[in-house]
Amino acid sequence: MPSVTYIAASGATHTVDVPLGENVMRGALYNDIDGIIGECGGGLACATCHCYVDAAWTDKVGGPSSQDERDMLESAGAEVRPTSRLSCQIDMTPALDGLVVHLPETQF
């Protein structure tokens, strides 16, 4: 099972296993990781699962996957950066084993 490391704005790190095909947001929610809320449940209807993909992973993860994701990121509660993604839109694959994401200071 691939792992994801979530790095909080405070610098605290949490590494958890996330099942293949599951998304990064649910990995955080299922493991009680603070910093990702996922208010819409992954329906691409909010931006409370905003994260920053670590620079070492941006080529593998890529930018926002759709215009809908780019539009939703405009309502993020924290600064949107070139590495910003909605974690509900990042599905785990074997190639993403070891993925690192940074969490913003706020989701609202």
C-alpha positions as CSV (number, residue, x, y, z in Angstrom):
1,M,0.0,0.0,0.0
2,P,1.5,3.4,-0.9
3,S,2.2,5.9,1.7
4,V,1.7,9.7,1.9
5,T,3.5,12.1,4.2
6,Y,1.4,15.1,5.3
7,I,3.4,18.0,6.6
8,A,1.4,20.5,8.7
9,A,2.0,24.2,8.6
10,S,3.6,23.8,12.0
11,G,6.1,21.3,10.6
12,A,4.6,18.3,12.2
13,T,4.7,15.2,9.9
14,H,2.4,12.3,9.6
15,T,3.0,9.4,7.3
16,V,0.2,7.0,6.6
17,D,-0.7,4.2,4.2
18,V,-3.4,5.1,1.7
19,P,-5.0,2.3,-0.4
20,L,-4.5,2.3,-4.1
21,G,-7.3,4.2,-5.9
22,E,-8.2,6.1,-2.8
23,N,-7.5,9.8,-2.7
24,V,-5.1,11.9,-0.6
25,M,-8.0,13.7,1.1
26,R,-9.6,10.5,2.4
27,G,-6.2,9.2,3.5
28,A,-6.0,12.3,5.8
29,L,-9.6,12.0,7.0
30,Y,-9.4,8.2,7.7
31,N,-6.2,8.8,9.8
32,D,-7.4,11.9,11.7
33,I,-4.8,14.2,10.2
34,D,-5.5,17.8,11.1
35,G,-5.3,20.3,8.3
36,I,-7.6,18.7,5.7
37,I,-11.3,19.1,6.3
38,G,-12.9,17.8,3.1
39,E,-16.2,19.5,3.9
40,C,-17.8,18.3,0.6
41,G,-16.6,14.8,1.0
42,G,-14.5,14.9,-2.2
43,G,-17.2,16.1,-4.5
44,L,-15.1,19.0,-5.9
45,A,-17.5,21.5,-4.4
46,C,-15.3,23.2,-1.9
47,A,-11.6,23.8,-1.3
48,T,-11.2,22.6,2.2
49,C,-8.8,19.8,1.1
50,H,-6.3,22.2,-0.4
51,C,-2.7,21.1,-0.2
52,Y,0.7,21.9,-1.7
53,V,2.4,19.1,-3.5
54,D,6.0,18.9,-2.5
55,A,8.4,20.1,-5.2
56,A,10.0,16.7,-5.5
57,W,6.6,15.3,-6.5
58,T,5.1,17.9,-8.8
59,D,6.1,16.2,-12.0
60,K,4.5,12.9,-10.9
61,V,1.3,14.5,-9.6
62,G,1.0,17.3,-12.1
63,G,-1.1,20.4,-11.9
64,P,-4.8,20.8,-11.3
65,S,-6.4,17.9,-13.2
66,S,-9.4,19.9,-14.6
67,Q,-10.8,23.4,-15.1
68,D,-13.2,22.6,-12.3
69,E,-10.3,22.0,-9.9
70,R,-8.6,25.2,-11.0
71,D,-11.8,27.1,-10.5
72,M,-12.4,25.6,-7.0
73,L,-8.8,26.5,-5.9
74,E,-9.8,30.1,-6.4
75,S,-11.9,29.8,-3.3
76,A,-9.2,28.3,-1.2
77,G,-8.7,29.9,2.3
78,A,-4.9,30.0,2.0
79,E,-2.6,31.3,-0.7
80,V,-2.8,29.3,-3.9
81,R,0.6,28.4,-5.3
82,P,1.8,26.7,-8.4
83,T,1.9,23.4,-6.5
84,S,-1.6,23.8,-5.1
85,R,-4.0,20.9,-5.6
86,L,-7.2,19.7,-4.1
87,S,-6.2,16.5,-2.3
88,C,-9.6,14.9,-3.2
89,Q,-8.4,15.0,-6.8
90,I,-5.1,13.1,-6.3
91,D,-5.8,9.4,-6.5
92,M,-3.1,7.0,-5.1
93,T,-1.2,4.9,-7.6
94,P,1.9,2.8,-7.1
95,A,3.9,5.7,-8.7
96,L,2.8,8.0,-5.9
97,D,4.2,5.8,-3.1
98,G,6.0,8.2,-0.7
99,L,4.1,11.3,-1.9
100,V,4.7,14.3,0.3
101,V,2.1,17.1,0.6
102,H,2.2,20.3,2.7
103,L,-0.9,21.6,4.4
104,P,-1.8,25.2,4.5
105,E,-2.3,27.2,7.7
106,T,-6.0,27.3,7.1
107,Q,-8.7,25.8,5.0
108,F,-11.2,28.7,5.5
